[in-house]
């Protein structure tokens, strides 16, 4: 059955009467997998049943949500909006389930935190320790990633707060940003590396070395590449890309590679005799990081406590 966009949105009563949670789970699965068959398998229905569910949803809304083509199914502009809200609705349902389970088990709620490495190694860890003293039964999950990875997770409702940077100029969701601190960067090597003995050097001397850099989309990588350009050199070609500080520091300890890490992280490993900071300045710096939340979303009570501890 062909569906033509009606040009008008259905009433709230109509949506509540015809919209089902499984339909939302289906459109999210189609968006992630690009296939109706695979999406049907994920939510545990047959492909004909999934087709019927999708058609009923499009008829109820009066809008075409997906373009069907040889390469699979792609979202229309209406589908993109529905999927964005579907992520939040399904996340809220999961939060409801967890809150009810927590009450039944005697626990005291859940807080999902996303953080960049610099904060994880400093202010956030201290704040979480204090928070657990106040709320010992609070279930806290921590995801350590780059800001560009964490912000979509916040938008989808998978995180309650991101300790990072508001890096996406194209973001369509309304965020609140509370600054916490600035972040210095250091260029480091393993303590055994011969470069650790040098008291002075210039960055272009290291252009042929093997480097460990963050993924290309991360703010830290963009700052480092700007620093290379300022020094009159190209980005090294001998590179390992990783957002994992543990992976980077392990590589540094077992090779002569070079990396750029937050200064707070560098100091921790230097104090333990594992790394050395090279006498090179990163003349560009990252924007200050802070606590990022969605303005139009209900927040768990524990988040207010965390924000006060971070202030």
C-alpha positions in Angstrom: 0.0 0.0 0.0 1.4 3.4 -1.0 1.6 5.9 1.7 1.6 9.6 0.9 2.8 12.2 3.5 -0.3 13.8 4.8 1.4 17.1 5.7 -0.3 17.2 9.1 0.7 15.5 12.3 -1.9 13.2 14.0 -3.3 14.2 17.3 -1.8 13.0 20.6 -4.9 10.9 21.2 -4.5 9.2 17.8 -0.8 8.5 18.5 -1.5 7.1 22.0 -4.3 4.9 20.5 -2.2 3.4 17.7 1.5 3.6 18.6 3.1 0.5 20.1 6.4 0.2 21.8 7.4 -2.8 19.6 6.9 -0.5 16.6 9.4 1.9 18.0 11.8 -1.0 18.7 11.3 -2.1 15.1 12.2 1.3 13.5 15.2 1.7 15.8 16.4 -1.8 14.7 15.8 -1.0 11.0 17.8 2.2 11.3 20.7 0.4 13.0 20.7 -2.7 10.8 19.4 -1.3 7.5 17.3 -4.5 6.9 13.7 -5.3 7.7 14.5 -9.0 7.9 17.4 -8.4 10.4 15.3 -6.0 12.4 12.5 -8.5 12.6 14.9 -11.2 13.9 16.2 -8.7 16.5 12.8 -8.0 18.0 11.6 -11.6 17.7 8.9 -11.4 15.0 8.5 -12.8 11.5 9.3 -10.6 8.5 5.7 -10.4 7.3 4.7 -9.4 10.9 7.4 -6.7 10.9 6.2 -5.4 7.5 2.7 -5.1 8.8 3.8 -3.3 11.9 5.8 -0.8 9.9 2.9 -0.1 7.5 0.5 0.3 10.3 2.9 2.8 12.0 3.3 4.8 8.8 -0.5 4.8 8.2 -1.1 5.9 11.8 1.3 8.8 11.4 0.4 9.6 7.8 4.1 9.7 7.0 6.7 7.7 5.0 9.5 6.8 7.5 11.8 4.7 5.2 12.9 4.8 1.6 13.0 1.2 0.3 15.8 0.5 -2.2 18.1 -2.3 -3.5 20.7 -1.5 -0.8 18.2 -1.7 2.0 16.1 0.8 3.9 17.1 4.4 4.7 15.4 6.9 6.9 13.4 9.8 5.5 13.5 13.1 7.4 10.4 12.0 9.2 12.0 8.7 10.1 15.1 10.4 11.5 13.0 12.5 13.8 10.9 9.4 14.9 14.0 7.3 15.6 15.6 10.1 17.7 12.6 10.2 19.9 12.2 6.4 19.8 15.6 6.0 21.4 14.6 8.3 24.2 11.3 6.7 24.8 12.8 3.2 24.9 15.6 4.4 27.1 13.0 5.8 29.5 11.1 2.5 29.5 14.4 0.7 30.3 15.1 3.3 33.1 11.5 2.6 34.5 12.3 -1.1 34.5 15.6 -0.6 36.3 14.1 1.8 38.8 11.3 -0.7 39.7 13.8 -3.5 39.9 16.0 -1.4 42.1 13.2 -0.6 44.5 12.2 -4.3 44.6 15.8 -5.3 45.4 16.5 -2.5 47.9 18.9 -0.6 45.6 18.7 3.1 45.1 18.5 4.0 41.4 21.0 4.1 38.6 23.3 6.8 37.0 24.9 6.3 33.6 27.9 8.5 33.1 30.0 9.1 30.0 33.4 10.7 30.4 36.5 11.7 28.5 39.8 10.3 29.9 41.0 13.6 31.5 38.0 13.8 33.7 37.9 10.1 34.5 41.5 10.4 35.8 40.7 13.4 38.0 37.6 15.3 39.2 35.0 12.7 38.1 36.7 9.8 40.0 36.8 11.9 43.2 33.2 13.0 42.8 32.0 9.4 42.3 33.9 8.2 45.3 32.1 10.9 47.4 28.8 10.1 45.7 29.0 6.4 46.6 29.7 7.4 50.3 26.4 9.2 50.3 24.5 6.7 48.1 26.1 3.3 48.7 23.3 1.4 46.8 23.4 3.7 43.8 24.2 1.7 40.6 26.8 3.7 38.6 28.0 2.9 35.1 30.9 4.7 33.5 31.7 4.8 29.8 35.1 6.3 28.9 35.2 7.6 25.3 35.8 10.7 23.2 33.2 13.5 23.3 32.1 12.8 19.7 31.2 9.3 20.6 29.5 10.1 23.9 27.2 12.9 22.7 25.1 10.7 20.5 24.7 8.2 23.4 23.5 11.1 25.5 21.0 12.1 22.8 19.7 8.5 22.6 19.1 8.4 26.4 21.8 5.8 27.0 23.7 8.2 29.2 22.4 10.7 31.9 25.4 13.0 31.7 28.5 13.4 29.6 31.7 14.9 31.1 33.2 16.2 28.0 33.0 18.9 25.3 30.1 20.1 23.2 31.9 19.3 20.0 29.1 18.7 17.5 28.1 22.0 15.8 25.4 20.2 13.9 23.7 18.7 16.9 19.9 19.1 16.9 19.3 18.5 20.6 19.2 21.1 23.3 22.0 20.7 25.8 23.1 22.4 29.1 26.9 22.8 29.6 28.5 23.4 33.0 32.2 24.1 32.7 34.4 22.0 35.1 38.1 22.5 34.1 40.6 23.1 31.3 42.8 20.3 30.1 46.6 20.5 29.3 48.2 18.0 26.9 51.6 16.4 27.2 53.7 14.5 24.6 54.9 11.3 26.3 57.1 8.2 25.7 57.8 5.1 27.7 60.3 5.6 30.6 62.8 3.4 28.8 62.7 5.3 25.5 66.0 7.1 24.7 64.1 10.3 24.0 63.2 10.4 27.7 66.9 11.4 28.4 66.8 14.5 26.1 66.4 17.9 27.7 65.4 19.7 24.5 64.1 18.8 21.0 61.9 20.1 18.2 58.7 18.5 17.1 59.7 18.1 13.4 62.5 15.8 14.6 59.8 13.2 15.5 58.0 13.2 12.2 59.4 9.8 11.2 58.6 8.3 14.6 55.8 5.9 15.4 52.9 7.8 17.0 49.8 6.8 19.0 47.0 9.2 18.2 43.3 9.4 19.0 40.7 8.7 16.3 40.4 11.3 13.5 37.0 12.6 14.7 38.1 13.3 18.3 38.8 16.9 19.5 42.2 15.8 20.9 43.3 14.5 17.5 42.3 17.7 15.8 44.3 19.8 18.3 47.3 17.5 17.8 47.1 17.8 14.0 46.9 21.6 14.3 50.1 21.5 16.5 51.8 19.5 13.8 50.8 22.1 11.2 52.0 24.9 13.4 55.4 23.2 13.6 55.6 23.0 9.8 55.2 19.2 9.6 52.6 16.8 8.2 50.7 14.4 10.4 53.0 11.3 10.8 52.2 8.4 8.6 53.3 5.8 11.1 50.3 5.9 13.4 48.3 3.7 15.7 44.8 5.1 16.3 43.1 4.4 19.6 40.9 6.2 22.2 42.0 3.8 24.9 44.6 5.3 27.3 45.3 1.8 28.7 46.1 0.6 25.2 48.3 3.7 24.5 50.3 3.5 27.7 50.8 -0.3 27.3 52.2 0.3 23.8 54.5 3.1 25.1 55.9 0.7 27.8 56.7 -1.9 25.2 57.9 0.2 22.3 59.6 3.4 21.3 56.3 5.0 20.2 55.2 8.5 21.1 51.7 9.7 22.2 49.8 12.8 23.2 47.7 12.4 26.4 46.0 14.6 28.9 48.6 16.1 31.3 46.8 14.7 34.4 47.1 11.2 32.9 50.7 11.8 32.0 51.5 12.8 35.6 49.9 9.7 37.0 52.1 7.4 34.9 55.2 9.5 35.4 54.8 9.2 39.1 54.6 5.5 38.8 57.8 5.4 36.7 56.1 4.2 33.5 56.2 7.2 31.2 58.3 10.3 30.6 57.1 13.7 29.4 59.0 15.1 26.5 60.2 18.8 26.6 57.8 19.8 23.9 54.8 22.2 24.2 51.5 21.5 22.6 50.8 25.1 21.6 47.1 24.4 20.9 44.8 23.4 23.7 41.4 21.8 23.9 38.3 23.7 24.9 37.4 23.3 28.6 35.4 20.3 29.4 32.3 20.2 31.5 29.1 18.4 32.4 26.6 18.1 29.5 23.0 17.1 30.0 19.8 17.3 27.9 17.6 20.2 28.9 14.3 18.6 28.1 14.9 15.3 29.9 14.0 14.2 33.4 17.2 13.5 35.4 17.7 11.0 38.1 18.0 12.5 41.6 21.6 11.3 42.0 22.7 13.5 39.0 22.0 16.6 41.0 24.3 15.3 43.8 27.0 14.5 41.2 26.8 18.0 39.7 27.3 19.6 43.1 30.3 17.4 43.8 31.8 18.4 40.5 31.2 22.1 41.0 
